[in-house]
């Protein structure tokens, strides 16, 4: 994995801050990698607030 991709280093330092085990940190990184379409950058969802309120 490219450690300079997106916010990878920030995610790793947060995992260290919360004393995650290596396998837990790997799971976090894999999830972020998948959910951000391999960019490791935050996603901005369209109409997220509107959708959230309509489901109540």
N, C-alpha and C positions, 0 to 999 in steps of 0.2 A: 504494500500500500504506500502511496505517496504521502509522506508526512507533511508536505507543504500544500496539499490540496485543500482548498477552502478553509474551514475552521477545525481541521483535524487536530492540530496541536492544542487548541483551546479545549477541545473535547477531552483529549488525553489528560491535560492538566486538571480538568474538573473531575475526571475519574480518579486521579491520584488524590485530589483534595478530599474526596469522600471515601477513600481507602477501598475502592473496588478491587476485587481480585482480578487477575489477568483474564480469566475466562469471562467475567462480567464485563470488563472493559471491551473485550473483543466483541461481545454481543451488542453493546452500545454502538460501537463503531460500525459493525455490520448493518445494524438497523438504520443508522443515520445514512450510511452509504446507499442503502436500498431506497429509503424514503425520499432522499434528495436527488434521485436519478444520477447518482455517482458524482455529484458536485460538492458535497459536504458543505453546502451553503444553506442558510435558512430559506424556506419556501414561503412566499406570500400568496395566500389563497384568496381567490376572488370571492367577494360577498360572504366571507366567513362569518362575520357578525350577524348578517341578515339570515343566513341559513341556520345559525345557532338559535336565534330567537324564534324562528318559524317552527322549530321542532318541539317547542314547549306546549 
